[in-house]
Amino acid sequence: MIPPGHLASARVRHGRKYPAMVPDKSAPLSGWYPINSFPTQMQCSSALHAWSMPSHAREQFMIAHKDLKEKEFLTKALPLGQCIQSNDPRISIK
């Protein structure tokens, strides 16, 4: 699971201001987003580790995400990701 985002104050890039989404790691787990599921904690941890740094695995994960701002947010959020069991009482998966 990765934390939700919130808009940060406008940043300047290439002479233009734009708001950027930043992960809110202090949000309760009930507000976090599941990004994948794995049969074991070890497989989840391994995937999160691989997605948290520039790697072939992260590039493959990012292929499905076409929006550049979404990719920028995921690059920030993935290192904050956590492996949480689907029956953890702190979350409610619908």
Protein Blocks (a to p, Z undefined) as FASTA:
>chain_A
ZZdddddddddeehiacddddddfkbcfklpccfbdcfbfklmmmmmmmmmpccfklmmm
mmmpmblklmmmmmmmmmmpccddfklckbccZZ
